[in-house]
Amino acid sequence: MIQVNMKAYLITTAIVFALITVLHIWRAIEEGSHLASSRWFILTTGLAAALCLWAVRLIWRTPRS
């Protein structure tokens, strides 16, 4: 039961961080190149993408139930 709950949590986490990453990229396209020069915007986008990939990696490594 714990394994199933953990996998559901990882899937939810991956989806949330993927949405944040996609929305950041979409916002950068819509608002123009001035966001590409913002360190915080780049940092938060990269961090969200990294956390999404980490969650996906953990999902793949979790044994099937």
ZITA-V942006 format. One record per backbone hydrogen bond with DSSP energy under -0.5 kcal/mol. NH is the residue of the N-H (numbers start at 0). CO is the residue of the C=O. If there is no record, write none. Layout:
nh->{NH NH}
co->{CO CO}
This chain:
nh->{4 5 6 7 8 9 10 11 12 13 14 15 16 17 18 19 20 21 22 23 24 25 26 27 28 29 30 31 34 35 36 36 37 38 41 42 43 44 45 46 47 48 49 50 51 52 53 54 55 56 57 58 59 60 61 61}
co->{0 1 2 3 4 5 6 7 8 9 10 11 12 13 14 15 16 17 18 19 20 21 22 23 24 25 26 27 31 32 32 33 34 36 37 38 39 40 41 42 43 44 45 46 47 48 49 50 51 52 53 54 55 56 57 58}
